[in-house]
Amino acid sequence: MKEVKIKVPTLDDFIPEEFRNHMLNASKEVLLAFKCLIDSRLKKLEELEKELKEIRKEIKRIDID
């Protein structure tokens, strides 16, 4: 019986390592950009919560008088 070997190319055969490194770094940058956006929105929400607490305190003060 004859044995036949078939060599299947891997992804490394088509895509150079430098390209993969650049794509990994680019993906990281995109994720960091979204993280920055999310952090910014969370900060805004925290500021709004503080403002609401102050307004509620003022409302309670008015009700007491």
C-alpha positions as CSV (number, residue, x, y, z in Angstrom):
1,M,0.0,0.0,0.0
2,K,1.3,3.4,-0.9
3,E,1.3,6.3,1.5
4,V,0.3,9.8,0.2
5,K,1.2,12.9,2.2
6,I,-0.7,16.0,1.6
7,K,0.8,19.2,2.9
8,V,-1.9,21.7,3.8
9,P,-0.7,25.3,4.1
10,T,-1.2,27.1,7.4
11,L,-2.2,30.6,8.0
12,D,1.4,31.4,8.7
13,D,2.2,30.5,5.1
14,F,-0.1,33.2,3.8
15,I,0.1,36.0,6.3
16,P,3.5,37.4,7.3
17,E,4.3,37.8,11.0
18,E,4.7,41.5,10.7
19,F,1.1,41.9,9.4
20,R,-0.2,39.8,12.3
21,N,1.7,41.9,14.8
22,H,0.3,45.1,13.2
23,M,-3.3,43.7,13.3
24,L,-3.0,42.7,16.9
25,N,-1.7,46.2,17.8
26,A,-4.5,47.8,15.8
27,S,-7.1,45.6,17.5
28,K,-5.7,46.6,20.9
29,E,-5.9,50.3,19.9
30,V,-9.5,50.0,18.8
31,L,-10.4,48.3,22.2
32,L,-8.6,51.1,24.1
33,A,-10.5,53.7,22.1
34,F,-13.8,52.1,23.1
35,K,-12.6,51.8,26.7
36,C,-11.9,55.6,26.7
37,L,-15.4,56.3,25.3
38,I,-17.0,54.1,27.9
39,D,-15.0,55.6,30.7
40,S,-16.0,59.1,29.5
41,R,-19.7,58.2,29.5
42,L,-19.5,56.6,32.9
43,K,-17.9,59.8,34.3
44,K,-20.8,61.8,32.8
45,L,-23.3,59.5,34.4
46,E,-21.6,59.8,37.8
47,E,-21.7,63.6,37.5
48,L,-25.4,63.5,36.7
49,E,-26.0,61.3,39.7
50,K,-24.3,63.8,41.9
51,E,-26.4,66.6,40.5
52,L,-29.6,64.7,41.0
53,K,-28.6,64.1,44.7
54,E,-28.1,67.8,45.2
55,I,-31.4,68.6,43.5
56,R,-33.2,66.0,45.7
57,K,-31.6,67.5,48.8
58,E,-32.9,71.0,47.8
59,I,-36.4,69.6,47.2
60,K,-36.4,67.9,50.6
61,R,-35.3,71.2,52.2
62,I,-38.1,73.1,50.6
63,D,-40.7,70.5,51.7
64,I,-39.6,70.9,55.4
65,D,-40.0,74.7,55.4
